[in-house]
Amino acid sequence: MSESESDEFYFKIQDESIRETLAELPNIIQVFHNPLYDLNETVGSDIDFMLGAVFGQIISHSSWLYYVRRASRPTPEQFIKINSRLFSKAPEFRTKILEIVRS
């Protein structure tokens, strides 16, 4: 296995994934509010559910970008930094979700 990339490389990928996911946020919210799926009955907090969906999408998109760019996966230590950075943005994502839900 080859050496991992620099932390900054992974942060840039994460930033790209965040931008792409936030652009898709209206679609994520629309799916949640679709009465056909009845998610309001199974999920306690719609905002927390959407926040989890945002985190999942960002993590998935980042993994896809590692693959298409033929980058080595981050080391366990880098994953800790990357995920800490991502989860520290929860208040920002929550605010964005609330802005879209209330509009």
Salt bridges, closest charged atoms under 4 A:
ASP7 OD2 - LYS81 NZ 2.65
ASP15 OD1 - ARG85 NH2 2.79
GLU16 OE1 - ARG69 NH2 2.63
ASP46 OD2 - HIS33 NE2 3.74
ASP48 OD1 - ARG94 NH2 3.03
